Every structure is written in structure tokens, then in C-alpha cells.
Amino acid sequence: MPHSFGLTPGARPFELTGSNSMRSGRRFMDYAVDGRPLLQLLSESARGSLADDLIPVLVYDWSPDDEIDVLLGTCRSDLDDGRVPLYTCPECADLGSGAITTVVERDAETVRWRDLGYQTDDEPFDDDYLLTDMGPFEFDRV
């Protein structure tokens, strides 16, 4: 039976972390799986620390059109292996800083996210960074 999919607003607050450093505030849309933010599910997972300080790619002030197209499958991911970024660095959005990615499979009725894991664009995906207790998630394609 498919999971429900939706979007839910989220935020990362601005924070001064030292005399000359800060964490940028970001407003974003997170993915909701069965009514729960996926970021929350990630933080509760056995390897949740891999997602520490990452945010969804759907950030209000970053013009997420390209990310939406990748999620919908209308354009290709920037990752050589075709994995799709779901979460990225909140400061620079650079995949080289690390990301949570997934394999996206589509058919006529469903979209499936499987093999969620931590990755950088500097190296091929390493199965040692799979989030084995996350997913797969199958959604109604509509």
C-alpha cells in the first residue's frame, strides 16, 4: 500500500554560533510521508546524524525549479549516478558539502524512493552510508 505524500513548511532559524560565524536562517518545504516531515523521520533513524544540519532542496529563496524538475523526472540529476538529492547543505546547497539522496523509480501508477543515503558529489555513492531503516517509500503518482 502506498505511503501518503505531501509537503509541509519548515524553517531553520538564524543563529550566531561564535564571534565571526553564523548559521543562515532558511525557510523551506519539507516532504511529508504519512503526515510526518521526512526530516523528522531522518533525525529519528538509526543513522540520523548523517542528516544533521541538512535541509530539503525546496528552499524558498533558492528558486527550487531545477530541484522540482529533478524530483518530477523531467530533467536529470546533477549526480553522475542519477541519484536524486532530497536534502542538502543549508549554507551553500552544494552537493559536495553532503546530501541525502535517493534512487527514484517511476511507473504509470507510482513513484518509489529507495536506498536513501548520505552522499557527496565528489565520489560515487557508498553503500556504507545507506539509511537502511528509511524507506523504501512508494507514493501514488498522482
Backbone as a chain_set.jsonl record, in Angstrom:
{"seq": "MPHSFGLTPGARPFELTGSNSMRSGRRFMDYAVDGRPLLQLLSESARGSLADDLIPVLVYDWSPDDEIDVLLGTCRSDLDDGRVPLYTCPECADLGSGAITTVVERDAETVRWRDLGYQTDDEPFDDDYLLTDMGPFEFDRV", "coords": {"N": [[0.847, -1.182, 0.0], [0.6, 2.189, -0.888], [2.458, 4.963, 0.513], [1.325, 8.058, 1.967], [1.897, 11.227, 0.453], [3.087, 14.512, 0.826], [3.651, 18.042, 1.229], [5.224, 20.091, 3.641], [5.603, 23.089, 5.486], [8.742, 24.317, 6.729], [11.469, 25.432, 8.844], [14.751, 26.696, 9.415], [16.318, 28.219, 11.954], [17.992, 31.43, 12.043], [21.216, 31.757, 13.453], [23.703, 32.898, 15.639], [26.847, 31.587, 15.973], [29.309, 31.964, 17.014], [32.001, 34.318, 17.475], [32.598, 35.228, 14.877], [30.978, 33.736, 13.211], [28.063, 32.126, 11.829], [24.825, 30.547, 11.484], [22.88, 30.315, 8.716], [19.552, 31.447, 8.387], [16.831, 29.61, 7.096], [13.935, 29.113, 5.104], [11.766, 26.562, 4.114], [10.212, 23.934, 2.159], [9.314, 20.863, 3.352], [9.285, 17.341, 2.761], [6.433, 15.419, 3.349], [5.72, 12.383, 4.728], [3.277, 10.099, 5.081], [2.033, 12.014, 6.647], [4.036, 12.977, 8.323], [6.934, 15.034, 8.716], [9.664, 14.342, 6.614], [12.236, 15.041, 7.325], [12.116, 14.946, 10.098], [11.643, 12.201, 10.445], [14.069, 11.265, 9.439], [15.85, 12.265, 11.374], [15.16, 10.693, 13.52], [15.999, 8.235, 12.771], [18.216, 5.361, 12.782], [20.705, 6.135, 11.834], [20.599, 8.846, 11.947], [22.258, 11.025, 12.438], [23.637, 11.512, 10.131], [22.057, 13.2, 8.692], [22.152, 15.529, 10.067], [21.909, 18.978, 10.273], [21.172, 19.371, 7.594], [19.005, 20.48, 4.977], [15.814, 20.375, 3.234], [15.827, 20.374, -0.379], [14.021, 22.14, -1.386], [13.943, 25.149, -1.02], [12.732, 28.31, -0.131], [14.003, 30.81, -0.935], [15.828, 30.021, -2.847], [15.004, 29.487, -5.389], [13.689, 26.843, -6.34], [13.171, 25.527, -8.792], [14.729, 23.844, -10.546], [15.305, 21.681, -8.846], [12.745, 20.724, -8.356], [12.048, 19.874, -10.938], [13.896, 17.764, -11.227], [13.005, 16.04, -9.185], [10.484, 15.442, -10.221], [11.227, 14.106, -12.456], [11.558, 15.277, -14.918], [13.913, 16.377, -15.662], [17.423, 15.583, -15.552], [19.336, 14.453, -12.726], [22.077, 16.151, -11.096], [23.959, 14.453, -10.143], [26.307, 11.973, -11.003], [25.57, 9.292, -10.881], [22.857, 9.338, -11.097], [21.27, 9.435, -8.843], [18.947, 11.169, -6.719], [18.984, 14.269, -5.151], [17.607, 14.936, -1.976], [17.96, 16.338, 0.382], [20.171, 18.938, 1.418], [23.15, 20.977, 1.935], [22.57, 23.68, 4.087], [23.831, 26.115, 3.908], [25.191, 26.49, 1.452], [24.074, 24.895, -0.509], [25.519, 23.14, -2.014], [26.272, 20.081, -3.413], [28.645, 18.858, -2.904], [29.162, 19.388, -0.281], [27.736, 17.542, 1.036], [24.836, 15.457, 1.093], [21.524, 14.12, 1.424], [20.427, 11.564, -0.499], [18.446, 9.788, -2.952], [17.311, 6.887, -4.777], [15.146, 7.213, -7.423], [12.307, 5.73, -8.668], [9.949, 5.332, -11.236], [6.695, 4.465, -12.344], [3.677, 3.843, -14.228], [1.707, 4.167, -12.254], [2.931, 4.694, -9.757], [5.448, 6.33, -7.696], [8.592, 5.691, -6.482], [10.775, 5.971, -3.773], [13.848, 4.83, -2.972], [16.602, 3.287, -1.203], [17.707, 5.432, 0.377], [20.314, 7.61, 1.333], [23.472, 8.981, 2.503], [25.54, 11.202, 0.72], [28.176, 12.644, -1.277], [28.943, 14.773, -4.048], [31.449, 14.322, -4.858], [32.316, 11.716, -4.926], [31.447, 8.346, -5.924], [28.292, 6.883, -4.926], [28.311, 5.364, -1.749], [27.577, 2.339, -0.355], [27.892, 1.974, 2.367], [26.824, 4.161, 3.55], [24.108, 3.996, 3.432], [20.802, 4.547, 4.555], [19.445, 2.353, 6.173], [17.116, 1.88, 7.596], [15.225, 3.525, 6.55], [12.643, 3.899, 4.424], [11.901, 1.594, 1.694], [9.924, 4.205, 0.141], [6.807, 4.38, -1.251], [4.746, 6.114, -3.43], [1.553, 7.288, -4.583], [1.381, 8.091, -7.942], [-0.119, 10.235, -8.871]], "CA": [[0.0, 0.0, 0.0], [1.433, 3.386, -0.973], [2.505, 5.967, 1.573], [0.819, 9.353, 1.526], [2.95, 12.211, 0.21], [2.687, 15.913, 0.848], [4.696, 18.999, 1.562], [4.937, 20.815, 4.869], [6.597, 24.15, 5.672], [9.718, 24.166, 7.797], [12.422, 26.533, 8.945], [15.989, 26.577, 10.178], [16.487, 29.6, 12.428], [19.282, 32.111, 12.026], [21.873, 31.596, 14.745], [25.108, 33.262, 15.78], [27.5, 30.432, 16.597], [30.611, 32.378, 17.525], [32.271, 35.732, 17.236], [32.581, 35.538, 13.447], [30.292, 32.711, 12.421], [26.613, 32.06, 11.976], [24.047, 29.591, 10.69], [21.867, 31.063, 7.97], [18.154, 31.05, 8.515], [16.243, 29.149, 5.833], [12.549, 28.629, 5.087], [11.721, 25.536, 3.088], [9.132, 22.947, 2.17], [9.822, 19.514, 3.595], [8.44, 16.263, 2.278], [5.679, 14.773, 4.418], [5.419, 10.985, 4.431], [2.229, 9.684, 6.019], [1.724, 13.126, 7.53], [5.179, 13.377, 9.159], [8.055, 15.566, 7.943], [10.73, 13.365, 6.392], [13.401, 15.48, 8.106], [11.91, 14.4, 11.445], [11.871, 10.755, 10.351], [15.514, 11.072, 9.299], [16.526, 12.514, 12.651], [14.823, 9.587, 14.419], [16.52, 6.981, 12.246], [19.418, 4.848, 13.442], [21.87, 6.887, 11.35], [20.075, 10.197, 11.786], [23.294, 12.061, 12.49], [24.067, 11.822, 8.764], [21.208, 14.273, 8.189], [22.292, 16.717, 10.902], [22.15, 20.262, 9.626], [20.805, 19.409, 6.187], [17.639, 20.939, 4.766], [15.291, 19.956, 1.931], [16.27, 21.172, -1.522], [12.943, 23.058, -1.754], [14.143, 26.332, -0.192], [12.0, 29.433, -0.719], [14.794, 31.847, -1.586], [16.806, 29.437, -3.759], [14.351, 29.172, -6.658], [13.875, 25.392, -6.444], [12.613, 24.962, -10.028], [15.543, 22.725, -11.035], [15.124, 20.557, -7.936], [11.4, 20.185, -8.607], [12.121, 19.136, -12.206], [14.608, 16.508, -10.97], [12.094, 15.181, -8.42], [9.41, 15.003, -11.113], [11.789, 13.288, -13.522], [11.565, 15.976, -16.202], [15.315, 16.616, -16.01], [18.36, 14.661, -14.912], [20.066, 14.86, -11.538], [23.477, 16.542, -11.292], [24.833, 13.372, -9.681], [26.661, 11.08, -12.106], [24.886, 8.007, -10.771], [21.427, 9.537, -11.288], [20.549, 9.578, -7.58], [18.272, 12.46, -6.624], [19.144, 14.912, -3.841], [16.423, 15.352, -1.227], [18.419, 17.281, 1.409], [21.473, 19.479, 1.067], [23.766, 21.933, 2.851], [21.754, 24.89, 4.199], [24.62, 27.321, 3.673], [25.621, 26.695, 0.065], [23.328, 23.989, -1.394], [26.488, 22.417, -2.826], [26.246, 18.647, -3.142], [29.963, 18.49, -2.388], [29.126, 19.528, 1.18], [26.983, 16.398, 1.542], [23.407, 15.471, 0.796], [20.766, 12.87, 1.499], [19.947, 11.292, -1.852], [17.638, 8.576, -3.11], [17.019, 6.383, -6.114], [13.732, 7.429, -7.73], [11.76, 4.857, -9.717], [8.603, 5.735, -11.608], [5.93, 3.714, -13.335], [2.434, 4.539, -14.562], [0.882, 4.453, -11.08], [3.628, 5.011, -8.519], [6.81, 6.856, -7.608], [9.217, 4.997, -5.35], [12.073, 6.434, -3.288], [14.51, 3.718, -2.286], [18.036, 3.403, -0.941], [18.102, 6.737, 0.887], [21.641, 7.567, 1.918], [24.298, 10.186, 2.518], [26.432, 11.194, -0.436], [28.678, 13.894, -1.825], [29.128, 14.62, -5.498], [32.861, 14.084, -5.125], [32.587, 10.281, -5.035], [30.252, 7.53, -6.173], [27.555, 6.533, -3.714], [28.912, 4.292, -0.959], [26.52, 1.619, 0.363], [28.095, 2.096, 3.816], [26.067, 5.319, 4.02], [22.674, 3.766, 3.277], [19.939, 4.672, 5.737], [18.757, 1.082, 5.968], [15.805, 1.86, 8.23], [14.408, 4.558, 5.909], [12.071, 3.507, 3.148], [11.515, 2.443, 0.581], [8.646, 4.905, 0.195], [6.098, 4.315, -2.526], [3.681, 7.102, -3.447], [0.67, 7.347, -5.733], [1.996, 9.038, -8.88], [-0.958, 11.449, -8.99]], "C": [[0.894, 1.248, 0.0], [1.369, 4.251, 0.288], [1.824, 7.226, 1.053], [2.005, 10.305, 1.391], [2.346, 13.602, 0.267], [3.894, 16.78, 1.092], [4.263, 19.746, 2.813], [6.005, 21.895, 5.066], [7.517, 23.858, 6.853], [10.677, 25.342, 7.789], [13.634, 26.104, 9.751], [16.29, 27.99, 10.647], [17.905, 30.124, 12.231], [19.892, 31.975, 13.413], [23.312, 32.09, 14.666], [25.781, 32.137, 16.54], [28.869, 30.754, 17.163], [30.845, 33.821, 17.153], [32.208, 36.111, 15.756], [31.881, 34.482, 12.609], [28.808, 32.682, 12.756], [26.057, 30.889, 11.176], [22.949, 30.386, 10.018], [20.477, 30.532, 8.271], [17.611, 30.662, 7.152], [14.793, 28.741, 6.062], [12.432, 27.68, 3.902], [10.418, 24.751, 3.166], [9.783, 21.584, 2.356], [8.819, 18.525, 3.018], [7.722, 15.668, 3.485], [5.319, 13.367, 3.944], [4.447, 10.504, 5.506], [1.985, 10.749, 7.08], [2.87, 13.616, 8.407], [6.297, 13.919, 8.285], [9.177, 14.53, 7.821], [11.991, 13.752, 7.166], [13.31, 14.957, 9.546], [12.152, 12.896, 11.452], [13.359, 10.447, 10.23], [16.23, 11.246, 10.629], [16.267, 11.402, 13.658], [15.416, 8.257, 13.957], [17.821, 6.606, 12.952], [20.667, 5.631, 13.045], [21.497, 8.344, 11.108], [21.117, 11.283, 11.813], [23.819, 12.41, 11.103], [23.268, 12.984, 8.18], [21.309, 15.537, 9.024], [22.645, 17.925, 10.049], [22.048, 20.214, 8.108], [19.361, 19.897, 6.102], [17.143, 20.437, 3.416], [15.768, 20.892, 0.819], [15.223, 22.209, -1.936], [12.949, 24.274, -0.827], [13.51, 27.532, -0.888], [12.885, 30.406, -1.489], [15.897, 31.302, -2.496], [16.221, 29.116, -5.12], [14.495, 27.681, -6.989], [13.349, 24.748, -7.724], [13.396, 23.761, -10.537], [15.342, 21.491, -10.168], [13.756, 19.903, -8.133], [11.407, 19.361, -9.891], [12.829, 17.795, -12.027], [13.699, 15.548, -10.213], [10.975, 14.626, -9.294], [9.913, 14.124, -12.252], [11.792, 13.961, -14.88], [12.957, 16.468, -16.588], [16.199, 15.726, -15.137], [19.027, 15.286, -13.694], [21.488, 15.275, -11.9], [24.448, 15.447, -10.867], [25.059, 12.376, -10.816], [25.904, 9.763, -12.075], [23.369, 8.128, -10.884], [20.616, 9.625, -10.003], [20.019, 11.002, -7.473], [18.469, 13.045, -5.23], [17.791, 15.294, -3.241], [16.774, 16.447, -0.218], [19.845, 17.7, 1.085], [21.966, 20.452, 2.133], [22.937, 23.219, 2.9], [22.521, 26.177, 3.912], [24.862, 27.566, 2.19], [24.848, 25.864, -0.956], [24.238, 23.184, -2.314], [26.465, 20.936, -2.437], [27.579, 18.14, -2.619], [30.054, 18.615, -0.88], [28.359, 18.383, 1.832], [25.502, 16.565, 1.299], [22.809, 14.113, 1.164], [20.145, 12.69, 0.123], [19.141, 9.995, -1.861], [17.638, 8.143, -4.571], [15.523, 6.586, -6.312], [13.347, 6.519, -8.887], [10.316, 5.271, -9.962], [7.989, 4.701, -12.537], [4.609, 4.445, -13.539], [1.629, 4.953, -13.327], [1.626, 4.962, -9.862], [4.981, 5.693, -8.759], [7.394, 6.222, -6.355], [10.566, 5.637, -5.056], [12.685, 5.275, -2.533], [16.001, 4.021, -2.106], [18.445, 4.828, -0.561], [19.467, 6.61, 1.543], [22.35, 8.896, 1.813], [25.331, 10.092, 1.406], [26.99, 12.59, -0.663], [28.866, 13.688, -3.315], [30.582, 14.347, -5.864], [33.174, 12.616, -5.367], [31.311, 9.538, -5.396], [29.568, 7.188, -4.849], [28.192, 5.31, -3.057], [27.813, 3.629, -0.132], [26.694, 1.65, 1.878], [27.29, 3.247, 4.396], [24.572, 5.21, 3.741], [21.967, 3.976, 4.609], [18.991, 3.473, 5.686], [17.385, 1.021, 6.626], [14.872, 2.946, 7.68], [13.93, 4.076, 4.551], [12.213, 2.019, 2.903], [10.132, 3.064, 0.808], [8.017, 4.858, -1.189], [4.889, 5.228, -2.44], [2.825, 6.934, -4.696], [1.212, 8.418, -6.675], [1.179, 10.317, -9.035], [-0.56, 12.422, -7.909]], "O": [[1.83, 1.347, 0.794], [0.375, 4.265, 1.015], [1.752, 7.443, -0.157], [2.989, 10.198, 2.122], [1.227, 13.829, -0.194], [5.024, 16.296, 1.153], [3.076, 20.001, 3.017], [7.187, 21.64, 4.836], [7.118, 23.237, 7.838], [10.698, 26.141, 6.853], [13.547, 25.262, 10.645], [16.497, 28.879, 9.821], [18.877, 29.369, 12.249], [19.192, 32.063, 14.422], [24.048, 31.745, 13.741], [25.34, 31.77, 17.629], [29.519, 29.881, 17.738], [29.973, 34.471, 16.576], [31.797, 37.224, 15.428], [32.164, 34.35, 11.418], [28.37, 33.146, 13.808], [26.729, 30.323, 10.314], [22.168, 31.06, 10.69], [20.263, 29.326, 8.392], [17.904, 31.323, 6.156], [14.458, 28.114, 7.067], [12.939, 27.964, 2.817], [9.637, 24.888, 4.108], [10.686, 21.204, 1.61], [7.648, 18.851, 2.818], [8.338, 15.441, 4.526], [4.696, 13.188, 2.898], [4.769, 10.506, 6.694], [1.761, 10.441, 8.25], [2.698, 14.573, 9.161], [6.593, 13.351, 7.234], [9.582, 13.921, 8.811], [12.733, 12.878, 7.614], [14.32, 14.571, 10.134], [12.794, 12.375, 12.363], [13.857, 9.497, 10.834], [17.116, 10.463, 10.969], [17.076, 11.191, 14.562], [15.341, 7.261, 14.678], [18.439, 7.429, 13.628], [21.59, 5.771, 13.848], [22.006, 8.989, 10.191], [20.893, 12.363, 11.267], [24.385, 13.486, 10.91], [23.741, 13.674, 7.277], [20.63, 16.523, 8.733], [23.555, 17.887, 9.221], [22.76, 20.939, 7.413], [18.589, 19.741, 7.049], [17.948, 20.107, 2.544], [16.072, 22.059, 1.065], [15.516, 23.075, -2.76], [12.083, 24.416, 0.036], [13.72, 27.75, -2.081], [12.535, 30.79, -2.605], [16.805, 32.043, -2.876], [16.909, 28.511, -5.942], [15.322, 27.303, -7.819], [13.103, 23.542, -7.745], [12.797, 22.757, -10.923], [15.222, 20.38, -10.684], [13.63, 18.68, -8.082], [10.837, 18.27, -9.932], [12.412, 16.795, -12.611], [13.626, 14.368, -10.556], [10.564, 13.477, -9.129], [9.123, 13.473, -12.936], [12.005, 13.298, -15.895], [13.163, 16.925, -17.712], [15.76, 15.195, -14.117], [19.252, 16.496, -13.644], [22.041, 14.807, -12.895], [25.633, 15.508, -11.195], [24.118, 11.984, -11.506], [25.626, 9.18, -13.123], [22.664, 7.125, -10.777], [19.409, 9.862, -10.05], [20.576, 11.927, -8.064], [18.156, 12.392, -4.234], [16.946, 15.893, -3.906], [15.988, 17.367, 0.01], [20.628, 16.917, 0.547], [21.272, 20.713, 3.115], [22.633, 23.79, 1.853], [21.91, 27.224, 3.697], [24.756, 28.697, 1.715], [24.962, 26.11, -2.157], [23.768, 22.606, -3.294], [26.621, 20.592, -1.266], [27.633, 17.102, -1.96], [30.93, 18.012, -0.261], [28.338, 18.273, 3.058], [24.978, 17.679, 1.301], [23.506, 13.099, 1.206], [19.423, 13.562, -0.361], [19.16, 9.22, -0.905], [17.925, 8.93, -5.473], [14.721, 6.18, -5.47], [13.977, 6.533, -9.945], [9.559, 5.527, -9.026], [8.663, 4.136, -13.398], [4.45, 5.568, -13.059], [0.945, 5.976, -13.35], [1.02, 5.605, -9.005], [5.558, 5.639, -9.845], [6.765, 6.22, -5.297], [11.392, 5.825, -5.95], [12.107, 4.788, -1.561], [16.567, 4.891, -2.769], [19.408, 5.368, -1.105], [19.747, 5.625, 2.226], [21.896, 9.814, 1.129], [25.922, 9.037, 1.178], [26.371, 13.588, -0.295], [28.94, 12.553, -3.787], [30.91, 14.163, -7.036], [34.206, 12.301, -5.959], [30.212, 10.055, -5.193], [30.196, 7.205, -3.79], [28.562, 4.349, -3.731], [27.185, 4.284, 0.701], [25.739, 1.381, 2.607], [27.09, 3.308, 5.609], [23.849, 6.205, 3.805], [22.491, 3.616, 5.663], [17.864, 3.586, 5.205], [16.565, 0.185, 6.247], [13.844, 3.245, 8.287], [14.731, 3.87, 3.639], [12.6, 1.268, 3.798], [9.3, 2.537, 1.547], [8.636, 5.254, -2.177], [4.1, 5.139, -1.5], [3.311, 6.494, -5.738], [1.476, 9.54, -6.243], [1.743, 11.377, -9.305], [-1.13, 13.509, -7.817]]}, "num_chains": 1, "name": "protein.A"}
